[in-house]
Amino acid sequence: MRPRLLLVCLLLPTLALADPLPSWRAGALKTSIIGFVDAVTTPGADFVPAEARIAVFDNDGTLWVEQPVYTQLVFAADRVRALAPSHPQWSTQPPFDAVLADDLDALAEAGHHAILELVAATHTGLSSAEFAALVSAWIAEAHHPRFDRRYTDLVYQPMLELLAYLRAEGFKTFIVSGGGIDFMRPWTEAVYGIPPEQVIGSQIELVYEIGDDGQPRLMRQPEIGFVDDKAGKPVGIARHIGRRPILAVGNSDGDYQMLDWTTSGDGPRLSLLIHHDDPEREYAYDRDSAIGRLDQALDDAEGKGWRLVSMREDWLRVFPAAPSTPR
């Protein structure tokens, strides 16, 4: 036998036994995830063809950090500060006054309506290409206030492993987030391996027009076209994917309907609910949080058959080990 072939044969058992989820603690939860994937990818009663292996993931609080406020809200706040000289009325007008006063608590408590108002005021009047360039420049430099690392460094290592594991097993992975679709698309492929066409999110209206230079462009309008949150998530899935997922992962009541829609289908199904209970390595919050509130879904998880993922107990590591590039 040739030396190279012999080496491959010797390595095969090791490769077959390689842990696909090394940052997940050994136990019933990890076993159930791997068992589910094995069941739907192995010919037999629970086998699911590759084209139907659809997995959907929330983004904020599921794939990356969402405290103390949503990352897109931080981006919107920076845009408010940049545009404030042209809008003096914002200094006394909620929620803009909270941004200009650096009052993150007031901003977090203002709710989704305030977020949408900020988005409408700061994410529009630009072409889609101009907005993508703004997002790309901001996400490359912005740092989290507590961890002093880029937001794209504060993705969850166990979730990166799960995404890679599923794709290796023939799944197609999608983001289904209440965040803005155009805020996520410039960077999700580089960070998560999820291309723009597999990102579903809230959308503002776009208008096709011809610019002064004679070139066509899509202009962002100050109107919300679709909110991809709560009951909007199954609608977004139906419109963009056209198949019911067999696996869903979320972390808040905003994901309730997506998890329910997934596990209510026929055949093998798996829904995971990330519980933020690790104040040392990340944050601890659930029922009383204005950001990423987890209340009804926490109560109903067991009855619905959703698996609760304890960040403290089930994850050996939260963030990737590589440090961010210093500012």
C-alpha positions, -999 to +999 in steps of 0.1 A: +000+000+000+013+035-009+024+056+021-001+084+014-030+060+010-020+042+042-020+075+060-055+083+048-068+049+058-053+054+093-069+088+096-104+078+085-116+066+119-103+098+136-121+120+110-153+101+114-152+106+152-142+143+150-164+165+172-185+188+150-195+210+179-164+213+201-176+244+219-208+227+231-205+209+264-211+171+262-245+162+275-281+155+265-286+187+245-255+182+223-264+146+218-299+155+208-286+180+182-262+156+166-288+128+168-313+149+150-288+158+122-278+121+119-315+110+117-325+134+089-293+128+069-292+090+071-315+069+049-344+056+070-377+066+085-366+102+094-345+109+063-351+144+048-339+151+013-312+178+010-335+203-007-358+202+023-331+206+050-338+242+058-324+257+090-334+293+101-316+314+127-325+347+144-295+371+144-296+394+174-290+374+206-289+342+187-258+346+165-242+376+181-245+399+211-276+422+214-270+439+248-270+466+260-289+476+228-292+461+194-262+466+172-282+482+144-295+507+170-259+516+178-254+522+140-286+543+139-274+563+169-241+571+152-260+582+121-282+605+143-251+621+157-236+626+122-269+641+109-278+661+140-263+695+128-289+695+100-318+686+124-316+710+154-351+699+165-338+664+174-322+678+206-357+679+222-375+653+201-377+617+214-361+593+206-334+614+190-328+634+222-320+601+240-294+593+214-278+628+216-277+625+254-261+591+252-290+577+273-289+540+263-314+530+290-341+554+276-333+542+241-337+506+251-369+513+269-383+532+239-393+500+221-396+489+185-416+520+174-387+543+184-362+520+166-383+522+135-385+560+137-347+562+140-342+538+111-367+558+089-348+590+097-312+578+093-313+549+069-331+566+040-324+592+013-296+570+001-292+545-027-289+509-017-252+509-028-245+540-007-261+525+023-242+492+020-210+512+018-219+530+050-227+498+068-195+481+056-173+510+068-191+512+102-191+475+110-153+473+102-146+499+129-173+500+156-165+485+189-188+471+217-188+494+248-182+466+273-160+441+255-141+467+233-141+443+204-157+447+170-193+436+169-184+410+143-159+395+168-188+391+193-205+363+174-211+331+193-185+304+186-209+275+193-234+289+168-206+293+141-199+256+147-235+247+144-239+266+111-208+250+096-219+215+108-253+219+093-240+230+060-215+201+059-245+178+063-264+193+034-285+220+052-291+254+037-289+280+065-309+312+066-310+343+088-345+354+097-342+385+118-362+415+130-331+435+120-328+454+088-321+432+058-299+458+042-279+463+074-271+426+076-264+416+040-231+435+036-213+413+062-232+381+069-214+360+043-179+369+056-189+364+093-214+335+092-210+320+058-246+330+049-248+348+016-271+379+010-298+359-007-302+337+024-308+367+047-344+377+056-351+408+076-372+439+081-373+461+050-379+497+041-394+507+008-372+509-023-379+529-054-362+523-088-351+556-105-326+570-129-300+592-113-285+625-126-257+605-141-281+585-162-275+553-142-303+533-126-304+530-088-326+518-059-334+546-035-343+540+001-376+556+012-386+567+047-413+541+049-413+506+064-421+479+039-421+448+060-413+440+097-397+406+100-405+400+137-429+378+157-457+367+133-439+383+105-411+357+106-432+328+092-445+352+066-409+362+056-399+325+055-428+316+032-421+346+009-383+342+006-378+304+010-410+287+001-403+258+024-411+252+061-378+248+080-370+216+099-347+234+123-350+268+139-330+287+165-340+319+184-336+335+217-366+357+225-404+361+223-398+377+189-388+343+176-418+324+191-439+321+159-408+311+139-401+282+163-437+273+165-441+273+127-410+250+124-420+224+150-456+223+139-447+207+106-447+169+098-416+147+103-385+153+124-382+189+137-359+207+161-362+242+176-336+256+200-340+286+223-309+303+235-311+314+271-288+343+281-279+333+317-241+340+317-234+374+332-197+367+335-189+358+299-218+377+283-251+388+299-280+374+319-315+385+309-349+371+300-383+382+313-377+418+323-354+428+295-364+455+271-339+440+246-344+404+236-372+397+261-377+360+267-409+354+286-438+335+269-413+314+249-396+305+281-429+294+297-440+274+266-407+258+255-411+225+273-447+220+262-438+228+226-408+205+226-383+233+221-348+226+236-335+253+259-298+261+255-282+275+286-253+297+276-237+292+310-241+254+311-241+242+275-214+264+260-177+259+268-169+291+250-190+321+241-170+342+217-142+333+192-108+334+209-090+356+184-088+392+196-101+421+176-077+444+158-069+472+182-083+506+175 
